[in-house]
Amino acid sequence: MVPVRLESRRGDVPPADPYVRRFWVAAIGSSAVAELLRLVRAAEKGEGVRLPRTLPTLIRAGLVKAESAGLIVFDQVPMVPLELRWRFPPLLAAEHSRWVESRVQPPTP
């Protein structure tokens, strides 16, 4: 079993937010997102896990870090980076743009 630790990180949404399932699934696949959520749950409980099959994908996407003592997952998930958004079909890309625009808060005077 591989230990998993939860680390605090500034991000956009918690792992349970619908954004993760809606947009990250399109970017890295449903198996990788399911593994990410499993790792987060294990870290919250202080449990170890079997080595995820999608670990290379999660590491490349910056969603998981590997260290000699185990894996690190984060309490916040970033927006899908631009270099992965090319995988979005046009309607999903438009939906993502609307989501991003709705999150941008105008500066207060």
Backbone as CSV, one residue per row, in Angstrom:
resi,resn,N_x,N_y,N_z,CA_x,CA_y,CA_z,C_x,C_y,C_z
1,MET,0.839,-1.187,0.000,0.000,0.000,0.000,0.881,1.245,0.000
2,VAL,0.421,2.254,-0.712,1.155,3.512,-0.828,0.475,4.557,0.070
3,PRO,1.240,5.212,0.957,0.629,6.271,1.765,0.249,7.473,0.905
4,VAL,-0.845,8.120,1.285,-1.325,9.310,0.572,-1.548,10.411,1.605
5,ARG,-1.019,11.582,1.292,-1.126,12.716,2.204,-1.868,13.847,1.503
6,LEU,-2.746,14.505,2.250,-3.487,15.649,1.730,-2.737,16.920,2.092
7,GLU,-2.520,17.753,1.101,-1.790,18.998,1.309,-2.684,20.158,0.873
8,SER,-2.585,21.238,1.606,-3.358,22.427,1.270,-2.683,23.150,0.106
9,ARG,-3.508,23.596,-0.828,-2.974,24.329,-1.980,-4.035,25.306,-2.454
10,ARG,-3.560,26.453,-2.829,-4.477,27.440,-3.388,-4.925,26.935,-4.759
11,GLY,-6.198,26.895,-4.968,-6.717,26.410,-6.235,-8.062,27.028,-6.529
12,ASP,-8.770,26.432,-7.422,-10.030,27.003,-7.856,-11.247,26.334,-7.249
13,VAL,-11.212,25.003,-7.108,-12.390,24.283,-6.617,-11.954,23.097,-5.754
14,PRO,-12.810,22.691,-4.821,-12.512,21.467,-4.080,-12.689,20.249,-4.999
15,PRO,-12.053,19.133,-4.671,-12.155,17.951,-5.539,-13.582,17.472,-5.780
16,ALA,-14.486,17.693,-4.839,-15.874,17.231,-4.994,-16.731,18.166,-5.843
17,ASP,-16.198,19.311,-6.246,-16.963,20.260,-7.043,-17.338,19.644,-8.397
18,PRO,-18.546,19.907,-8.894,-18.950,19.371,-10.204,-17.991,19.751,-11.343
19,TYR,-17.270,20.861,-11.193,-16.294,21.269,-12.218,-15.310,20.132,-12.511
20,VAL,-14.862,19.446,-11.470,-13.846,18.395,-11.645,-14.383,17.288,-12.536
21,ARG,-15.569,16.827,-12.252,-16.138,15.751,-13.075,-16.517,16.238,-14.471
22,ARG,-16.942,17.458,-14.596,-17.386,17.971,-15.900,-16.215,18.237,-16.840
23,PHE,-15.209,18.942,-16.336,-14.147,19.396,-17.236,-12.870,18.551,-17.161
24,TRP,-12.473,18.131,-15.963,-11.266,17.313,-15.881,-11.464,15.942,-16.535
25,VAL,-12.672,15.403,-16.482,-12.924,14.124,-17.170,-12.660,14.269,-18.660
26,ALA,-13.086,15.385,-19.243,-12.853,15.608,-20.675,-11.373,15.782,-20.983
27,ALA,-10.608,16.289,-20.012,-9.192,16.569,-20.243,-8.306,15.344,-20.036
28,ILE,-8.585,14.543,-18.986,-7.679,13.422,-18.661,-8.371,12.071,-18.591
29,GLY,-9.688,12.051,-18.703,-10.417,10.794,-18.711,-11.069,10.463,-17.379
30,SER,-12.123,9.678,-17.461,-12.900,9.348,-16.269,-12.129,8.472,-15.291
31,SER,-11.292,7.588,-15.796,-10.516,6.725,-14.890,-9.544,7.535,-14.047
32,ALA,-8.892,8.498,-14.666,-7.928,9.322,-13.928,-8.645,10.172,-12.880
33,VAL,-9.803,10.725,-13.225,-10.543,11.537,-12.258,-11.052,10.653,-11.117
34,ALA,-11.538,9.462,-11.436,-11.991,8.541,-10.381,-10.828,8.196,-9.444
35,GLU,-9.648,7.965,-10.006,-8.468,7.676,-9.175,-8.100,8.874,-8.308
36,LEU,-8.178,10.076,-8.871,-7.882,11.279,-8.100,-8.812,11.384,-6.900
37,LEU,-10.100,11.199,-7.126,-11.069,11.298,-6.043,-10.860,10.192,-5.006
38,ARG,-10.473,9.009,-5.451,-10.169,7.909,-4.527,-8.960,8.258,-3.672
39,LEU,-7.946,8.868,-4.281,-6.747,9.266,-3.539,-7.073,10.349,-2.506
40,VAL,-7.914,11.294,-2.885,-8.293,12.359,-1.954,-9.032,11.764,-0.760
41,ARG,-9.976,10.862,-1.023,-10.721,10.224,0.076,-9.780,9.449,0.994
42,ALA,-8.848,8.714,0.404,-7.892,7.940,1.210,-7.027,8.870,2.059
43,ALA,-6.591,9.975,1.475,-5.761,10.928,2.222,-6.548,11.539,3.374
44,GLU,-7.806,11.850,3.148,-8.638,12.416,4.210,-8.818,11.442,5.365
45,LYS,-8.844,10.153,5.050,-9.017,9.121,6.080,-7.691,8.636,6.653
46,GLY,-6.584,9.061,6.058,-5.282,8.592,6.502,-4.982,7.161,6.096
47,GLU,-5.558,6.715,5.000,-5.378,5.345,4.518,-4.383,5.297,3.355
48,GLY,-3.782,4.147,3.179,-2.940,3.904,2.021,-3.775,3.337,0.885
49,VAL,-3.222,3.339,-0.316,-3.933,2.842,-1.497,-2.989,1.991,-2.348
50,ARG,-3.600,1.222,-3.225,-2.798,0.562,-4.262,-2.324,1.638,-5.223
51,LEU,-1.189,1.423,-5.829,-0.642,2.395,-6.776,-1.632,2.590,-7.926
52,PRO,-2.072,3.823,-8.166,-3.058,4.076,-9.223,-2.477,3.797,-10.610
53,ARG,-3.282,3.186,-11.454,-2.847,2.899,-12.822,-2.697,4.175,-13.635
54,THR,-3.440,5.207,-13.268,-3.401,6.462,-14.017,-2.434,7.470,-13.386
55,LEU,-1.568,7.011,-12.506,-0.659,7.918,-11.802,0.155,8.812,-12.742
56,PRO,0.731,8.299,-13.821,1.490,9.197,-14.715,0.640,10.351,-15.260
57,THR,-0.605,10.072,-15.596,-1.501,11.112,-16.093,-1.764,12.150,-15.017
58,LEU,-2.026,11.697,-13.796,-2.305,12.614,-12.690,-1.094,13.476,-12.351
59,ILE,0.083,12.898,-12.429,1.309,13.663,-12.149,1.547,14.699,-13.243
60,ARG,1.420,14.281,-14.522,1.621,15.228,-15.630,0.638,16.389,-15.555
61,ALA,-0.577,16.124,-15.096,-1.594,17.171,-15.003,-1.398,18.044,-13.765
62,GLY,-0.472,17.673,-12.893,-0.214,18.463,-11.697,-1.231,18.255,-10.590
63,LEU,-1.986,17.162,-10.663,-3.013,16.887,-9.668,-2.506,16.033,-8.509
64,VAL,-1.383,15.369,-8.719,-0.764,14.508,-7.706,0.737,14.716,-7.780
65,LYS,1.387,14.678,-6.630,2.852,14.698,-6.576,3.312,13.386,-5.961
66,ALA,4.418,12.882,-6.467,5.015,11.675,-5.894,6.281,12.069,-5.152
67,GLU,6.451,11.491,-3.986,7.672,11.700,-3.213,8.077,10.341,-2.648
68,SER,9.261,10.271,-2.073,9.754,8.985,-1.593,8.863,8.379,-0.510
69,ALA,8.148,9.228,0.248,7.297,8.731,1.329,5.883,8.374,0.861
70,GLY,5.556,8.624,-0.398,4.222,8.298,-0.889,3.715,9.339,-1.867
71,LEU,2.399,9.483,-1.923,1.757,10.401,-2.855,1.155,11.584,-2.104
72,ILE,1.110,12.710,-2.772,0.489,13.911,-2.220,-0.643,14.318,-3.151
73,VAL,-1.825,14.523,-2.559,-2.960,15.083,-3.282,-3.308,16.406,-2.606
74,PHE,-4.118,17.195,-3.255,-4.374,18.545,-2.782,-5.839,18.757,-2.445
75,ASP,-6.088,19.712,-1.558,-7.456,20.008,-1.146,-8.180,20.920,-2.133
76,GLN,-7.474,21.419,-3.130,-8.070,22.259,-4.172,-7.545,21.803,-5.532
77,VAL,-8.410,21.868,-6.525,-8.066,21.458,-7.890,-8.047,22.707,-8.771
78,PRO,-7.004,22.873,-9.569,-6.956,24.045,-10.454,-7.890,23.886,-11.651
79,MET,-8.080,24.973,-12.365,-8.803,24.891,-13.630,-7.975,24.038,-14.588
80,VAL,-8.644,23.426,-15.529,-7.944,22.651,-16.551,-7.017,23.605,-17.292
81,PRO,-5.720,23.283,-17.373,-4.797,24.188,-18.067,-5.080,24.254,-19.565
82,LEU,-4.696,25.365,-20.138,-4.937,25.612,-21.554,-4.406,24.475,-22.436
83,GLU,-3.249,23.931,-22.076,-2.659,22.885,-22.922,-3.462,21.587,-22.933
84,LEU,-4.417,21.428,-22.004,-5.287,20.246,-22.023,-6.684,20.559,-22.553
85,ARG,-7.019,21.822,-22.663,-8.373,22.196,-23.107,-8.612,21.901,-24.583
86,TRP,-7.567,21.647,-25.352,-7.747,21.327,-26.774,-8.576,20.053,-26.935
87,ARG,-8.643,19.252,-25.887,-9.413,18.004,-25.950,-10.915,18.240,-25.827
88,PHE,-11.298,19.428,-25.406,-12.718,19.727,-25.220,-13.418,19.831,-26.567
89,PRO,-14.577,19.195,-26.704,-15.386,19.467,-27.900,-15.851,20.927,-27.852
90,PRO,-16.220,21.509,-28.986,-16.569,22.933,-29.030,-17.613,23.371,-27.998
91,LEU,-18.663,22.598,-27.801,-19.694,23.004,-26.843,-19.160,23.010,-25.409
92,LEU,-18.336,22.046,-25.088,-17.758,21.996,-23.744,-16.751,23.135,-23.558
93,ALA,-15.996,23.454,-24.604,-15.056,24.578,-24.530,-15.808,25.882,-24.270
94,ALA,-16.946,26.048,-24.931,-17.756,27.252,-24.724,-18.316,27.275,-23.298
95,GLU,-18.762,26.122,-22.816,-19.271,26.037,-21.448,-18.163,26.370,-20.446
96,HIS,-16.957,25.881,-20.706,-15.829,26.162,-19.811,-15.519,27.657,-19.809
97,SER,-15.529,28.270,-20.962,-15.280,29.719,-21.045,-16.311,30.493,-20.242
98,ARG,-17.584,30.090,-20.350,-18.620,30.755,-19.561,-18.383,30.548,-18.072
99,TRP,-17.973,29.339,-17.685,-17.696,29.046,-16.274,-16.567,29.942,-15.770
100,VAL,-15.491,30.054,-16.549,-14.352,30.881,-16.149,-14.788,32.342,-16.019
101,GLU,-15.538,32.838,-16.996,-16.002,34.228,-16.954,-16.886,34.491,-15.744
102,SER,-17.703,33.513,-15.372,-18.594,33.712,-14.220,-17.817,33.741,-12.908
103,ARG,-16.629,33.184,-12.896,-15.795,33.150,-11.685,-14.944,34.392,-11.529
104,VAL,-14.764,35.129,-12.612,-13.922,36.334,-12.544,-14.726,37.439,-11.880
105,GLN,-14.211,37.917,-10.782,-14.881,38.980,-10.046,-14.285,40.325,-10.477
106,PRO,-15.132,41.305,-10.805,-14.585,42.618,-11.152,-13.953,43.246,-9.906
107,PRO,-12.888,44.016,-10.092,-12.241,44.654,-8.941,-13.184,45.672,-8.288
108,THR,-13.102,45.734,-6.983,-13.932,46.703,-6.269,-13.223,48.054,-6.249
109,PRO,-13.997,49.136,-6.441,-13.370,50.471,-6.489,-12.883,50.942,-5.140
